[in-house]
Amino acid sequence: MSDLLLELFCEEIPARMQRRAAEDLKSMVTNALVDAGLVYEGAKAFSTPRRLALQVAGLPARSPETREERKGPRVGAPEKALEGFLRGAGLSSIEEAKIVSDPKKGDFYVAVIEKPGREATEVISEIVADTVRKFPWPKSMRWGAASREAGSLRWVRPLHSILCTFGPETEEPEVIAVDIEGVASGNTTRGHRFLAPDTFEVRRFDDYMPKLEKAKVVLDADRRKDIIAHDARDRALALGLELVEDEGLLEEIAGLVEWPVVLVGSFDEAFLEVPDEVIRATIRANQKCFVMKDPATGRLTNRFVLVSNLEATDGGKTIIAGNEKVIRARLSDAKFFWDTDLKTKLQDNVAKLSSIVFHEKLGTQAERVTRLEALSAAIAPVVGADADKARRAAHLAKADLVSHMVYEFPEVQGLMGRYYATRQGEDPAVANAIEQHYKPQGPSDEVPSDPVAIAVALADKQDLLTGFWAIDEKPTGSKDPYALRRAALGVIRIVLTNGLRLPLLKVFAKARPDFAEAGDLLSFFADRLKVHLREDGARHDLIDAVFSLEGQDDLLMIVKRVEALGHFLETEDGASLLAGTKRATNILRIEEKKFNKTYSGKPHADHLVEQAEIDLAAAVDAARAEAEQAVRREDFAAAMTALAKLRAPVDRFFEDILVNADDMTVRENRLKLLNEIREATMTVADFSRIEG
């Protein structure tokens, strides 16, 4: 068995594209190998700023011979059918096919397609060339003289070389010939651009990685991340400080360097007057640096961590000085924005929101604020918040959007509003709500817990959802430009985390009195609830079964019903009752369709002739009444217990009774009794929507 080593060496690949590109390279090559009959033992892809690399281990030297019999049309079939068959089978005439007789289906043509095995090197050469030409970069470019020609090679950045070797461990590997517009394959690569720029030969992966390391290139992105993280933490610890962890920044930096060297710089302590979040955003966005905090206070210090791609002869002093100069300039701007914004009252900013269009069909930010004020005040009593404070928080919630700081750093919107509101003497609950009303913005983001913040956060998300539903701008497929799925999940998390009783339909009506899409939006919430509860193991069909009941818009009660229903169905009584109810529903559906009528209404006692149906009628009445009482007091476990009493009489009914009796009066009465079973279970859920 042989190993393949492939490296595509080019100018700097954007950090955000590297991991995906490595995985794309792996999947494209290995899928093509398997399709060609070259099954492998293992594969691993790597990326650095200047290269994509792939190792595929355990490949055979040749692809196997294959023989396929492809069935075609019947003898005497139309000419077009025969032509299609010949084209698909690769035959030049129908005489090349054989005729097979089938006692039942008659004579038909069969094409025998035999493919000889091929040398792996030949197959790999074609796969590599095809992969490079069809590589799915998010953005790519042409370069050089060939760029003027249509169909010329596109790559993320100019491609310089292709390393492609193949062979078993015991032999000298072979260079697989690949030539793409003058870029020919070989067995050489280069190291670090500045520290080891010369070319060197590579035989196979076992010497490729250590030779790269000697040439100041760490091939594995995860190892580069580990080096950066550990060195940065050690540097912070040596100063008695703590590194502010940032996984996204760490991933990005690992894609910017091939040989990470961690250094520490500092800035003037006077800049610490600026909020920590702004300092971090400034240093992160402009210089891709980490910040440090004092573990005793939790506040940022005037030290930062930078990662160089060089081992400088002066120990990094010049690199540090250059970063300090840029950071000083950026922090000077941030401090100017901060000082300037503090001179303007948030209240005075509200009027400026009329110049910002939120959406052409939904008006300006000022108009949206007016809606948020009314909706926040309406939601406030439901969530235990002070209505006046909720209205005030909503009034100021978007005021920081016109501040200098948020214009420069959009990611600190809300947060800056809280800082400004606090400095300007607003109620603490109001200031907190200004920041928190955007939350949660993702599955790991915190959920507002203060009642005023909850009221404004719910209002913000419900206005967003009802607004875009009203103008028919709903999410489609993977497209969700207004983050409406996130908004719905935010509502769900706020409600469930805080144990809130929030009737969604009433909130929709408060948000938009003329709202005509309530049912569709409620279904959207059902879908989002399934996503949210999936991690807890909740079944989507149980959510459907509860949501489908009329008026079910209380998320907290829906979840409690789903939990109780799930526990019930795990019992023998629950599983048996589900089966019986489904049987009853199926019989009803058939009969209702057959006679185009429904069988609602109480069964007539005089027409109950068998003991099993008499007992079932009594049991249904008792169980339904008991279940309805339990549901009214929101004791869903008790409601399930009441329904469990139906198991035995339902089982006995189906054992002893023929539903479709010859006597039509008896028959209709028994169908009404089946409807009673269905109606009784509908007190807790629509059993017809439950799988199993």
C-alpha positions as CSV (number, residue, x, y, z in Angstrom):
1,M,0.0,0.0,0.0
2,S,1.2,3.5,-0.8
3,D,0.8,7.0,0.6
4,L,-0.1,10.2,-1.2
5,L,1.3,13.6,-0.2
6,L,-0.1,16.7,-1.8
7,E,0.8,20.3,-1.2
8,L,-0.6,23.4,-3.0
9,F,1.7,26.3,-2.3
10,C,0.5,29.9,-3.0
11,E,0.5,33.5,-1.7
12,E,-1.3,34.2,1.6
13,I,-4.7,32.5,2.0
14,P,-7.1,34.6,4.1
15,A,-7.3,33.2,7.6
16,R,-11.1,32.8,7.5
17,M,-10.9,30.5,4.5
18,Q,-8.1,28.1,5.6
19,R,-9.9,25.4,7.6
20,R,-12.8,25.1,5.2
21,A,-10.3,24.9,2.3
22,A,-8.4,22.1,4.0
23,E,-11.6,20.1,4.5
24,D,-12.7,20.8,0.9
25,L,-9.3,19.5,-0.4
26,K,-9.6,16.4,1.7
27,S,-13.2,15.6,0.7
28,M,-12.7,16.4,-3.0
29,V,-9.6,14.2,-3.4
30,T,-10.7,11.3,-1.2
31,N,-14.2,11.2,-2.7
32,A,-12.7,11.1,-6.2
33,L,-10.3,8.4,-5.1
34,V,-13.1,6.2,-3.8
35,D,-15.2,6.8,-6.9
36,A,-12.2,5.6,-9.0
37,G,-12.0,2.4,-6.9
38,L,-8.9,3.6,-4.9
39,V,-10.1,2.9,-1.3
40,Y,-7.8,4.4,1.3
41,E,-7.0,3.8,5.0
42,G,-6.9,7.3,6.3
43,A,-6.6,11.0,5.3
44,K,-5.7,14.2,7.0
45,A,-5.6,17.8,5.7
46,F,-3.6,20.8,6.9
47,S,-3.5,24.5,6.2
48,T,-1.1,27.4,6.8
49,P,-1.3,30.9,5.4
50,R,0.7,29.8,2.3
51,R,-0.2,26.2,1.8
52,L,-2.9,23.5,1.8
53,A,-1.6,20.0,2.4
54,L,-3.1,16.5,2.3
55,Q,-1.9,13.1,3.4
56,V,-3.8,10.0,2.2
57,A,-2.5,6.8,3.6
58,G,-3.0,3.2,2.5
59,L,-3.8,3.5,-1.2
60,P,-3.5,0.6,-3.6
61,A,-1.1,0.9,-6.6
62,R,-3.9,0.2,-9.1
63,S,-7.6,0.6,-9.2
64,P,-9.5,-2.8,-9.6
65,E,-11.1,-4.0,-12.8
66,T,-14.8,-3.6,-12.7
67,R,-17.7,-5.4,-14.6
68,E,-21.2,-4.0,-14.6
69,E,-24.3,-5.3,-16.2
70,R,-26.7,-2.4,-17.0
71,K,-30.2,-3.4,-17.9
72,G,-31.7,-1.6,-20.8
73,P,-35.1,-1.3,-22.7
74,R,-37.1,-4.3,-24.1
75,V,-36.3,-5.6,-27.5
76,G,-38.4,-3.7,-30.0
77,A,-38.4,-0.5,-27.8
78,P,-38.6,2.9,-29.5
79,E,-35.5,4.3,-31.2
80,K,-35.1,7.1,-28.7
81,A,-35.1,4.7,-25.8
82,L,-32.4,2.6,-27.5
83,E,-30.3,5.7,-28.2
84,G,-30.5,6.8,-24.5
85,F,-29.5,3.3,-23.4
86,L,-26.5,3.2,-25.8
87,R,-25.3,6.7,-24.8
88,G,-25.5,5.9,-21.0
89,A,-23.8,2.6,-21.4
90,G,-21.1,3.9,-23.7
91,L,-22.0,1.5,-26.6
92,S,-21.7,2.4,-30.3
93,S,-24.5,0.1,-31.5
94,I,-27.2,-2.1,-30.1
95,E,-25.3,-5.2,-31.4
96,E,-22.8,-4.6,-28.6
97,A,-25.5,-5.4,-26.0
98,K,-26.7,-8.8,-25.2
99,I,-30.3,-10.0,-25.1
100,V,-31.6,-11.6,-21.9
101,S,-34.9,-13.3,-21.7
102,D,-37.3,-13.0,-18.7
103,P,-40.3,-15.5,-18.5
104,K,-42.5,-12.7,-17.2
105,K,-41.1,-9.5,-18.8
106,G,-39.9,-10.8,-22.1
107,D,-36.6,-10.1,-23.9
108,F,-34.6,-7.0,-23.0
109,Y,-31.1,-5.6,-23.7
110,V,-28.2,-5.7,-21.2
111,A,-25.0,-3.8,-21.6
112,V,-21.9,-5.4,-20.1
113,I,-19.5,-2.6,-19.1
114,E,-16.1,-3.7,-18.3
115,K,-13.5,-1.3,-17.1
116,P,-9.8,-2.3,-16.7
117,G,-7.9,-1.3,-13.7
118,R,-5.7,1.8,-13.9
119,E,-2.4,2.9,-12.4
120,A,-3.1,4.9,-9.2
121,T,-0.6,7.6,-10.4
122,E,-2.6,8.2,-13.5
123,V,-5.9,8.5,-11.6
124,I,-4.3,10.8,-8.9
125,S,-2.9,13.1,-11.6
126,E,-6.3,13.6,-13.1
127,I,-7.9,14.1,-9.7
128,V,-5.4,16.7,-8.5
129,A,-5.7,18.7,-11.7
130,D,-9.5,18.5,-11.6
131,T,-9.6,19.5,-7.9
132,V,-7.4,22.5,-8.4
133,R,-9.5,23.7,-11.3
134,K,-12.8,23.2,-9.5
135,F,-11.8,24.3,-6.0
136,P,-14.7,26.1,-4.3
137,W,-13.0,29.2,-2.9
138,P,-15.4,31.8,-1.6
139,K,-13.4,34.3,-3.6
140,S,-10.7,33.6,-6.2
141,M,-8.6,35.5,-8.7
142,R,-6.7,35.2,-12.0
143,W,-3.1,36.4,-12.4
144,G,-0.4,36.9,-14.9
145,A,-0.7,36.8,-18.7
146,A,-3.1,33.9,-18.6
147,S,-5.6,35.9,-16.7
148,R,-6.7,37.6,-19.9
149,E,-7.8,34.3,-21.3
150,A,-11.3,33.0,-20.6
151,G,-11.4,29.8,-18.6
152,S,-7.9,30.3,-17.1
153,L,-7.1,29.0,-13.7
154,R,-8.6,30.7,-10.7
155,W,-7.1,30.3,-7.2
156,V,-7.5,32.2,-4.0
157,R,-4.1,33.8,-4.5
158,P,-1.4,33.1,-7.1
159,L,-0.5,29.4,-7.1
160,H,3.3,28.9,-7.1
161,S,3.9,25.2,-6.8
162,I,2.4,21.7,-6.4
163,L,4.1,19.0,-4.4
164,C,2.7,15.6,-5.2
165,T,4.5,12.3,-4.2
166,F,3.2,8.8,-4.1
167,G,4.7,5.4,-3.0
168,P,5.1,2.8,-0.3
169,E,7.2,3.4,2.8
170,T,9.9,0.9,1.6
171,E,10.5,2.6,-1.7
172,E,11.5,6.0,-3.1
173,P,8.2,7.8,-3.8
174,E,7.3,8.8,-7.3
175,V,6.4,12.4,-8.3
176,I,3.0,12.3,-9.9
177,A,2.9,14.5,-13.0
178,V,0.5,17.4,-12.8
179,D,0.8,20.5,-14.9
180,I,-1.7,23.3,-14.5
181,E,-1.1,26.3,-16.7
182,G,2.6,26.1,-16.3
183,V,2.6,25.2,-12.6
184,A,4.2,21.7,-12.7
185,S,4.3,19.3,-9.8
186,G,7.5,18.2,-8.1
187,N,8.9,17.0,-4.8
188,T,10.0,20.4,-3.4
189,T,8.4,23.1,-1.2
190,R,9.5,26.2,0.7
191,G,9.7,27.0,4.3
192,H,8.9,30.3,6.1
193,R,8.8,33.3,3.8
194,F,11.6,35.2,5.6
195,L,13.2,32.7,8.1
196,A,13.7,29.9,5.6
197,P,12.7,30.9,2.1
198,D,14.8,28.3,0.2
199,T,13.3,25.3,-1.5
200,F,13.9,21.8,-0.2
201,E,13.0,18.2,-1.3
202,V,10.4,16.1,0.4
203,R,9.8,12.4,0.0
204,R,6.7,11.6,2.0
205,F,4.6,13.0,4.9
206,D,6.9,11.5,7.5
207,D,9.7,13.8,6.5
208,Y,7.5,16.6,5.1
209,M,6.2,17.8,8.5
210,P,9.6,17.7,10.4
211,K,11.4,19.4,7.5
212,L,8.8,22.2,7.5
213,E,9.3,22.5,11.3
214,K,13.0,22.9,10.7
215,A,12.1,25.5,8.1
216,K,10.1,27.5,10.6
217,V,6.6,26.3,9.6
218,V,4.2,24.7,12.0
219,L,1.9,22.8,9.6
220,D,-0.9,21.9,12.0
221,A,-3.3,24.8,12.7
222,D,-4.4,23.4,16.0
223,R,-0.8,23.1,17.1
224,R,-0.2,26.7,16.2
225,K,-3.3,27.6,18.3
226,D,-1.9,25.6,21.2
227,I,1.5,27.3,21.0
228,I,-0.1,30.8,20.9
229,A,-2.6,30.1,23.7
230,H,0.0,28.5,26.1
231,D,2.7,31.1,25.4
232,A,0.2,34.0,25.9
233,R,-1.1,32.5,29.2
234,D,2.5,32.0,30.4
235,R,3.4,35.6,29.5
236,A,0.4,36.9,31.4
237,L,1.1,34.7,34.4
238,A,4.7,36.0,34.6
239,L,3.3,39.5,34.9
240,G,0.7,38.5,37.6
241,L,-2.1,39.0,35.1
242,E,-4.7,36.9,33.3
243,L,-5.1,36.5,29.5
244,V,-8.6,37.5,28.3
245,E,-9.5,34.4,26.2
246,D,-10.8,34.8,22.7
247,E,-11.3,31.7,20.7
248,G,-12.4,33.5,17.5
249,L,-9.3,35.7,17.6
250,L,-7.1,32.8,18.4
251,E,-8.4,30.9,15.4
252,E,-7.8,34.0,13.2
253,I,-4.2,34.6,14.4
254,A,-3.3,30.9,13.9
255,G,-4.3,31.5,10.2
256,L,-2.0,34.6,10.0
257,V,1.3,33.1,11.0
258,E,3.3,30.0,10.1
259,W,5.8,30.4,13.0
260,P,4.0,32.0,15.9
261,V,6.1,34.1,18.3
262,V,4.3,35.6,21.3
263,L,5.3,39.1,22.5
264,V,3.9,41.5,25.1
265,G,3.3,45.3,24.6
266,S,1.8,48.1,26.6
267,F,-0.1,51.4,26.3
268,D,-0.7,54.5,28.4
269,E,-2.7,53.8,31.5
270,A,-4.7,57.0,30.8
271,F,-6.6,55.0,28.1
272,L,-8.0,52.7,30.8
273,E,-10.7,55.5,31.4
274,V,-12.3,54.1,28.3
275,P,-14.6,51.1,28.9
276,D,-12.9,47.8,28.9
277,E,-15.0,46.4,26.1
278,V,-14.1,49.3,23.8
279,I,-10.4,48.9,24.5
280,R,-10.6,45.2,23.7
281,A,-12.7,45.8,20.6
282,T,-10.2,48.4,19.4
283,I,-7.1,46.3,20.0
284,R,-8.8,43.2,18.6
285,A,-10.2,44.7,15.4
286,N,-7.2,46.8,14.5
287,Q,-4.1,44.8,15.6
288,K,-5.4,41.3,16.2
289,C,-4.0,41.3,19.7
290,F,-5.2,39.8,23.0
291,V,-5.7,41.9,26.1
292,M,-4.9,41.1,29.8
293,K,-6.8,41.7,32.9
294,D,-6.0,42.0,36.6
295,P,-7.4,38.9,38.3
296,A,-7.9,40.9,41.5
297,T,-10.2,43.5,40.0
298,G,-11.4,41.8,36.7
299,R,-10.5,45.1,34.9
300,L,-8.3,45.3,31.9
301,T,-4.7,46.4,32.4
302,N,-2.5,48.4,30.0
303,R,-0.8,45.3,28.6
304,F,-1.6,43.4,25.4
305,V,-0.4,40.2,23.7
306,L,0.7,40.3,20.0
307,V,1.7,37.3,17.9
308,S,4.5,37.8,15.4
309,N,5.3,35.6,12.4
310,L,9.1,36.3,12.9
311,E,11.9,35.5,15.3
312,A,13.4,39.0,15.3
313,T,17.1,39.6,16.0
314,D,16.3,42.3,18.5
315,G,13.9,40.0,20.5
316,G,10.9,41.7,19.0
317,K,11.5,45.2,20.3
318,T,10.8,46.8,16.9
319,I,7.7,44.7,16.3
320,I,6.4,45.6,19.8
321,A,7.1,49.3,19.3
322,G,5.3,49.3,15.9
323,N,2.2,47.7,17.4
324,E,2.2,50.0,20.4
325,K,2.3,53.0,18.1
326,V,-0.7,51.9,16.1
327,I,-2.7,50.9,19.3
328,R,-1.9,54.3,20.9
329,A,-3.4,56.0,17.8
330,R,-6.5,53.8,17.8
331,L,-7.0,54.2,21.6
332,S,-6.7,58.0,21.2
333,D,-9.5,57.9,18.7
334,A,-11.6,55.7,21.1
335,K,-11.0,58.0,24.0
336,F,-12.0,61.0,21.9
337,F,-15.3,59.2,20.8
338,W,-15.9,58.3,24.5
339,D,-15.4,61.8,25.8
340,T,-17.4,63.4,23.0
341,D,-20.4,61.0,23.4
342,L,-20.5,61.6,27.1
343,K,-21.2,65.3,26.4
344,T,-24.5,64.4,24.6
345,K,-27.5,63.2,26.5
346,L,-29.0,59.9,25.3
347,Q,-32.3,61.6,25.3
348,D,-31.0,64.1,22.7
349,N,-29.9,61.3,20.5
350,V,-33.4,59.8,20.2
351,A,-34.6,62.5,17.8
352,K,-31.7,61.7,15.4
353,L,-33.1,58.2,15.0
354,S,-35.7,59.6,12.5
355,S,-32.8,59.9,10.0
356,I,-31.9,56.2,10.2
357,V,-34.1,53.9,8.1
358,F,-34.6,50.5,9.8
359,H,-36.3,49.0,6.8
360,E,-38.0,50.7,3.8
361,K,-41.3,48.9,4.6
362,L,-41.0,49.2,8.4
363,G,-40.0,52.8,8.8
364,T,-37.2,54.5,10.7
365,Q,-35.5,53.6,13.9
366,A,-37.5,56.4,15.6
367,E,-40.7,54.8,14.4
368,R,-39.5,51.4,15.7
369,V,-38.7,53.0,19.1
370,T,-42.2,54.2,19.3
371,R,-43.5,50.7,18.8
372,L,-41.0,49.3,21.3
373,E,-42.2,51.8,24.0
374,A,-45.8,50.7,23.6
375,L,-45.0,47.0,23.4
376,S,-42.5,47.0,26.3
377,A,-45.1,48.7,28.6
378,A,-47.7,46.2,27.5
379,I,-45.4,43.2,28.3
380,A,-44.1,44.7,31.5
381,P,-47.0,43.6,33.8
382,V,-46.8,40.0,32.4
383,V,-43.2,39.7,33.4
384,G,-43.3,41.6,36.7
385,A,-41.6,44.8,35.4
386,D,-42.4,48.4,36.1
387,A,-44.2,49.7,33.0
388,D,-42.8,53.2,33.2
389,K,-39.2,51.9,33.5
390,A,-39.8,49.5,30.6
391,R,-41.1,52.4,28.5
392,R,-38.2,54.6,29.4
393,A,-35.7,51.8,28.6
394,A,-37.3,51.2,25.2
395,H,-37.3,54.9,24.5
396,L,-33.5,55.0,25.0
397,A,-32.7,51.5,23.7
398,K,-31.5,52.6,20.3
399,A,-30.1,56.0,21.2
400,D,-26.5,54.9,21.2
401,L,-26.8,53.9,17.5
402,V,-26.0,57.5,16.6
403,S,-23.0,57.8,18.9
404,H,-19.5,58.1,17.6
405,M,-18.4,55.0,19.5
406,V,-21.1,52.7,18.0
407,Y,-20.6,54.1,14.6
408,E,-16.9,53.1,14.8
409,F,-17.5,49.8,16.7
410,P,-21.0,48.5,15.9
411,E,-20.4,45.4,18.1
412,V,-20.6,47.6,21.3
413,Q,-24.2,48.8,20.6
414,G,-26.3,48.5,23.7
415,L,-23.3,48.2,25.9
416,M,-22.4,51.9,25.2
417,G,-26.0,52.8,25.8
418,R,-25.7,51.3,29.3
419,Y,-22.5,53.2,30.0
420,Y,-23.9,56.5,28.8
421,A,-27.2,56.0,30.6
422,T,-25.4,55.1,33.9
423,R,-23.1,58.2,33.6
424,Q,-26.2,60.4,32.9
425,G,-28.1,59.3,36.0
426,E,-30.7,56.9,34.5
427,D,-32.3,54.3,36.7
428,P,-30.0,51.2,37.0
429,A,-32.8,49.0,35.6
430,V,-33.2,51.2,32.6
431,A,-29.5,51.4,31.9
432,N,-29.2,47.6,32.2
433,A,-32.1,47.0,29.9
434,I,-30.5,49.2,27.2
435,E,-27.6,46.7,27.0
436,Q,-29.6,43.5,27.7
437,H,-32.4,44.0,25.3
438,Y,-30.3,42.7,22.4
439,K,-29.7,39.4,24.3
440,P,-29.5,36.5,23.9
441,Q,-27.7,36.7,20.5
442,G,-26.7,33.1,20.4
443,P,-27.0,29.8,22.2
444,S,-24.1,30.6,24.6
445,D,-25.1,34.2,25.2
446,E,-26.6,35.2,28.6
447,V,-30.3,35.6,29.0
448,P,-31.8,38.8,30.5
449,S,-33.0,38.2,34.1
450,D,-34.1,41.6,35.3
451,P,-37.8,42.2,34.6
452,V,-37.3,45.6,32.8
453,A,-34.6,44.1,30.6
454,I,-36.9,41.1,29.9
455,A,-39.8,43.3,28.9
456,V,-37.7,45.3,26.4
457,A,-35.8,42.3,25.1
458,L,-39.1,40.5,24.3
459,A,-40.6,43.6,22.8
460,D,-37.5,44.1,20.5
461,K,-37.7,40.5,19.2
462,Q,-41.4,40.4,18.8
463,D,-41.5,43.6,17.0
464,L,-38.8,42.3,14.7
465,L,-40.7,39.0,14.1
466,T,-44.2,40.4,13.6
467,G,-42.8,43.2,11.4
468,F,-41.0,41.1,8.9
469,W,-43.8,38.5,8.9
470,A,-46.2,41.3,8.1
471,I,-44.2,42.4,5.1
472,D,-43.6,38.7,4.0
473,E,-39.8,38.8,4.6
474,K,-39.6,35.4,6.3
475,P,-36.5,33.1,6.4
476,T,-36.3,30.8,3.5
477,G,-34.0,27.8,3.4
478,S,-30.6,28.8,4.7
479,K,-31.3,32.5,4.1
480,D,-32.2,34.6,7.2
481,P,-30.8,38.1,6.6
482,Y,-32.7,39.6,9.5
483,A,-31.7,36.9,12.0
484,L,-35.4,36.0,12.7
485,R,-34.6,32.5,13.7
486,R,-32.2,33.9,16.3
487,A,-34.9,36.3,17.5
488,A,-37.5,33.5,18.0
489,L,-34.9,31.3,19.8
490,G,-34.2,34.4,21.9
491,V,-37.8,34.7,22.9
492,I,-38.0,31.0,23.7
493,R,-34.8,31.1,25.9
494,I,-36.0,34.2,27.8
495,V,-39.4,32.7,28.5
496,L,-38.2,29.2,29.5
497,T,-35.1,30.4,31.5
498,N,-37.2,32.9,33.5
499,G,-40.2,30.6,33.8
500,L,-42.5,33.2,32.2
501,R,-46.2,32.8,31.2
502,L,-46.3,34.7,28.0
503,P,-49.3,34.2,25.6
504,L,-47.6,34.7,22.2
505,L,-50.9,35.4,20.3
506,K,-51.7,38.3,22.6
507,V,-48.2,39.6,22.2
508,F,-48.5,39.4,18.4
509,A,-51.7,41.3,18.6
510,K,-50.2,44.0,20.8
511,A,-47.2,44.3,18.5
512,R,-49.4,44.7,15.4
513,P,-53.1,45.0,15.9
514,D,-53.8,44.2,12.2
515,F,-51.4,41.2,12.2
516,A,-52.8,38.4,9.9
517,E,-49.9,36.0,10.1
518,A,-50.3,34.8,13.7
519,G,-50.8,31.1,12.9
520,D,-47.8,31.0,10.6
521,L,-45.6,32.8,13.0
522,L,-46.8,30.4,15.8
523,S,-45.7,27.5,13.6
524,F,-42.3,29.1,13.2
525,F,-42.0,29.2,17.0
526,A,-42.9,25.6,17.1
527,D,-40.1,24.8,14.7
528,R,-37.6,26.9,16.8
529,L,-38.8,25.2,20.0
530,K,-38.0,21.8,18.4
531,V,-34.4,23.0,17.7
532,H,-34.1,24.4,21.2
533,L,-35.4,21.3,23.0
534,R,-33.5,18.8,20.7
535,E,-30.4,19.0,22.9
536,D,-32.5,17.9,25.9
537,G,-33.8,14.9,24.0
538,A,-37.3,16.1,23.5
539,R,-39.2,14.5,20.6
540,H,-40.3,16.9,17.8
541,D,-43.5,14.9,17.3
542,L,-44.5,15.5,20.9
543,I,-44.0,19.3,20.4
544,D,-46.2,19.1,17.3
545,A,-48.8,17.1,19.2
546,V,-49.1,19.8,21.9
547,F,-48.7,22.9,19.6
548,S,-51.4,21.7,17.3
549,L,-54.1,22.1,20.0
550,E,-56.1,25.2,19.6
551,G,-54.8,28.2,21.6
552,Q,-51.5,26.6,22.6
553,D,-49.2,29.7,22.6
554,D,-47.8,29.5,26.1
555,L,-44.3,28.2,25.6
556,L,-43.7,27.4,29.3
557,M,-46.9,25.3,29.5
558,I,-46.2,23.6,26.1
559,V,-42.8,22.5,27.4
560,K,-44.3,21.2,30.6
561,R,-47.0,19.3,28.6
562,V,-44.3,17.8,26.3
563,E,-42.3,16.7,29.3
564,A,-45.3,15.0,31.0
565,L,-46.4,13.5,27.7
566,G,-42.9,12.1,27.1
567,H,-42.8,10.4,30.5
568,F,-46.3,9.0,30.0
569,L,-45.5,7.5,26.6
570,E,-42.5,5.7,28.1
571,T,-44.9,3.7,30.4
572,E,-46.7,0.6,29.3
573,D,-50.1,2.3,29.8
574,G,-49.0,5.3,27.7
575,A,-47.7,3.2,24.8
576,S,-50.9,1.0,24.8
577,L,-53.2,4.0,25.0
578,L,-51.3,5.7,22.1
579,A,-51.8,2.5,20.0
580,G,-55.5,2.3,20.9
581,T,-56.1,6.0,20.1
582,K,-54.3,5.7,16.8
583,R,-56.5,2.7,15.9
584,A,-59.6,4.6,16.8
585,T,-58.5,7.7,14.8
586,N,-57.7,5.6,11.8
587,I,-61.0,3.9,11.8
588,L,-62.8,7.2,12.2
589,R,-60.8,8.8,9.4
590,I,-61.7,5.9,7.0
591,E,-65.4,6.0,7.9
592,E,-65.6,9.8,7.8
593,K,-64.1,9.9,4.4
594,K,-66.3,7.0,3.1
595,F,-69.5,8.7,4.2
596,N,-68.4,12.3,4.1
597,K,-69.5,13.0,7.6
598,T,-68.2,13.4,11.1
599,Y,-69.1,11.4,14.2
600,S,-69.1,14.1,16.8
601,G,-71.5,14.3,19.8
602,K,-72.1,12.0,22.7
603,P,-72.9,8.4,22.0
604,H,-76.5,7.5,22.9
605,A,-76.6,5.3,26.0
606,D,-79.6,3.3,24.7
607,H,-77.5,2.1,21.8
608,L,-74.6,0.8,23.9
609,V,-75.4,-2.9,23.8
610,E,-72.2,-4.7,24.8
611,Q,-70.6,-4.5,28.2
612,A,-67.2,-3.5,26.8
613,E,-68.6,-0.4,25.1
614,I,-70.8,0.5,28.1
615,D,-67.7,0.3,30.3
616,L,-65.6,2.3,27.8
617,A,-68.2,5.1,27.6
618,A,-68.2,5.4,31.4
619,A,-64.4,5.3,31.6
620,V,-64.0,8.0,28.8
621,D,-66.5,10.4,30.6
622,A,-64.7,9.9,33.9
623,A,-61.1,10.2,32.5
624,R,-61.9,13.2,30.3
625,A,-63.5,15.1,33.2
626,E,-60.5,14.3,35.5
627,A,-58.0,15.2,32.8
628,E,-59.7,18.5,32.0
629,Q,-59.6,19.4,35.7
630,A,-56.0,18.5,35.9
631,V,-55.2,20.6,32.8
632,R,-57.1,23.6,34.3
633,R,-54.8,23.5,37.3
634,E,-51.8,22.9,35.0
635,D,-51.0,19.5,36.6
636,F,-50.2,17.7,33.4
637,A,-48.8,14.6,35.2
638,A,-52.2,14.2,36.8
639,A,-53.9,14.6,33.4
640,M,-51.7,11.8,32.0
641,T,-52.6,9.6,35.0
642,A,-56.3,10.2,34.4
643,L,-55.9,9.2,30.7
644,A,-53.9,6.1,31.7
645,K,-57.1,4.7,33.2
646,L,-58.5,4.4,29.7
647,R,-55.9,1.8,28.7
648,A,-57.7,-1.3,29.9
649,P,-61.2,-0.4,28.7
650,V,-59.9,0.7,25.3
651,D,-58.0,-2.6,24.9
652,R,-61.1,-4.6,26.0
653,F,-63.3,-2.6,23.6
654,F,-61.1,-3.5,20.6
655,E,-60.9,-7.1,21.7
656,D,-64.6,-7.6,22.2
657,I,-66.4,-5.2,19.9
658,L,-66.9,-5.1,16.1
659,V,-67.1,-1.3,15.4
660,N,-68.6,-1.6,11.9
661,A,-71.7,-3.5,13.0
662,D,-74.4,-4.3,10.4
663,D,-76.9,-2.2,12.4
664,M,-76.1,1.4,11.2
665,T,-77.5,2.9,14.4
666,V,-75.1,0.7,16.6
667,R,-72.3,1.4,14.1
668,E,-72.6,5.2,14.3
669,N,-72.9,5.1,18.0
670,R,-69.7,3.1,18.3
671,L,-67.9,5.5,15.9
672,K,-69.0,8.3,18.2
673,L,-67.5,6.4,21.1
674,L,-64.2,6.2,19.2
675,N,-64.4,10.0,18.7
676,E,-64.9,10.3,22.4
677,I,-61.5,8.5,22.9
678,R,-59.9,11.0,20.5
679,E,-61.5,14.0,22.2
680,A,-60.5,12.8,25.6
681,T,-56.8,12.5,24.6
682,M,-57.0,15.9,22.9
683,T,-57.3,17.4,26.4
684,V,-53.5,17.0,26.6
685,A,-52.2,16.5,23.0
686,D,-53.2,15.5,19.5
687,F,-52.2,11.8,19.7
688,S,-52.5,11.5,15.9
689,R,-49.3,13.5,15.5
690,I,-47.3,11.3,17.7
691,E,-45.1,8.8,15.9
692,G,-45.1,5.1,16.9
